[in-house]
Amino acid sequence: MSEVIIGIGGILGHDANAALLVDGRIVAASQEERHTRRKHDGDFPRLAIADALATAGLTGADVTQVAFAEKPIQSMLFDCSGRPGNSLTRALGRLLPEQWGGHFMRPARDLFPHARFHYAWHHLTHIAGAYQSSPFERAAFLCVDGKGEDYSASAGLVDHGQVKILWEQPYENGLGMLYTLVTHYLGFLSFGSEFKVMGLAPYGRPVFAEKLSRLFTTDDRGGLRLHAPLRFNWHSLMSGLPLVAAATGVPVRAPSGPLTSEHIDIATSLQQIFEDEVFKMARFLRAETGEDNLLFCGGCAQNCVTAGKLRAAKIFPAIFNSPVGGDMGSGLGAALLVQRELHPGPKPAMAMNGFYLGSEPGPAPAAAAAHRVKLEGDLFAFVAARLAEGKIVAWVRDGMELGARALGARSILADARQPGMQSRLNLAVKFRESFRPFAPLVLTEDCADWFDTAEPSDFMQYTASLVPARRVAQPAEFASLRERLDFPRCSIASVVHVDYSARLQTVDRAHHPAMHRLLTAFKALTGVPVLINTSFNVSGQPIVRTAAEGWECFLNTDIDLLVLNDEVFQNPFQKTREEKLSWLRQFANSA
């Protein structure tokens, strides 16, 4: 009989997800939002589970172990007492019956009648996911999160799968809370908007850092704690916004209000504080463990700017930050923890294609047939030529990526050399803020010719900087944010931020053969081994999953061509601007 493990994440209220292991092999994983089309969906991931089981040809009755990526009883005890866990609450948690295990328990028991249930510490799921996907057998780990059960950061050592925690930051009003609080204060109210502040930060100066520091205490370990006992709920966060306004002397920004130079400088200051605190944690951990390798994980590790600077600083000679370090991969981490508990030994095998663990898109809808492009010759050469002409191409092929970042399976692609492409994509395709940067896909073998790294970033994990020889010097001052954004700072300005940084995805032939073929064809035409890559969705919408969803999104944007599997379709451009905006409004609450 096979050992079938389902990992389930999302009990903390957002980003529900599921992962499937069969006899130690990672078979499938996806987020519920991709199936329900509700951004950050936190309901029981029934559809993600069904998709994973269908991939393996199994049913719920075949599942032998269920691993939850949180200990909901410990979260409940913390929420009731306002105090971190101790030996008494741990013992109480073990004695309470299964039905106290959170709102996922009943649907899970109905679906998996024969399974044994396990409850993992939330931070350990992040550590397990990072360790599994890393090249390390032994490493220090730094998990920085918004909130686990009753902690906001953990650090320690993992050695051949055995985890030893050396330090934890109690309470939830830590570094992640600070970033979320200031993000909301800056008018970015939707869940997960912290990356907007990260993207805004390079435009300003950290002149508000001292004023923001009035909000918290810290120590030489990076043990930041807000003075106010805030919680990760709407009412508590809103009550904290006046505290930020009082500290900075700048009123709270309304979501529709203008972005002033002061707001931009506050974003820069927040990012500087965040980096300083993470660096303190890393230095402490290096001194404590003497390890050369570091796993950087947790939701806050998705701050790829900090991850890039941590790599460049060489506090640890080797750093791996998980491509699914946030909660979207917590179910996978939970399943891996149970696999390790039941069968100590080598890491479960992860396929060479890594995190492309979702289902394939299926065939194109019937309505698309009239708009199919007749190909004469090679698909990749055809698409490369259209990209070089300035066309925008949606690309939907193969298994879907796990996590929040498109990795070339559900992507929008464009030529980074085209003037104004960043604004065109942001405003006419993605319907989002014009300052938001895009990521480059770059051939692994050519990466060092363009960026200051030769290390792989197969899953878009960190930022690197454009090499000086490819830069155009910028003026000391710009009259406006718009002028700075439009300045031609290099030949591929649409994927290089104003500080010359870029969030890389290096494309290796072994990891992603299809995208490697496309980039190779584009380089043969243009001499440039780089393309713009952004997720195939619009603001507030989950990344598309199926061919039908891709077709709908395609029709409602200004994308020129759509690749579905091995076919190419041309946009009929039948939708008016008003019709597109009407379609977009259904996602507005998540934007």
Secondary structure, DSSP 8 states (H G I E B T S, - for coil): ---EEEEEE-TTSS--EEEEEETTEEEEEEETHHHH--TT--S--HHHHHHHHHHHT--GGG--EEEESS-HHHHHHHHHHSS---HHHHHHHHHS-GGGS-TTHHHHHHH-TT-EEEE--HHHHHHHHHHHHSS-SEEEEEEE-S-SSSEEEEEEEEETTEEEEEEEEESS-SHHHHHHHHHHHTT--STTTHHHHHHHGGGS--TTHHHHGGGEE--TT---EESS---SSHHHHHHHHHHHHHHHS-----TTS---HHHHHHHHHHHHHHHHHHHHHHHHHHHHH--SEEEEESGGGG-HHHHHHHHHHTSSSEEEE-TT-SGGGHHHHHHHHHHHHHS-SS-----TTTT--S----S--GGGGGGB----S-HHHHHHHHHHTT--EEEE-SS--SSSS--SSEEEEE-TTSTTHHHHIIIIIS-S-TT---EEEEEGGGHHHHBS--S--TT---EEEB-GGGB----S--SSHHHHHHS--BTTGGGS-TTSEEE-EEE-TTT-HHHHHHHHHHHHHHS--EEEEEESS-TTS----SHHHHHHHHHTS---EEEETTEEEE----S-HHHHHHHHGGGGGG-
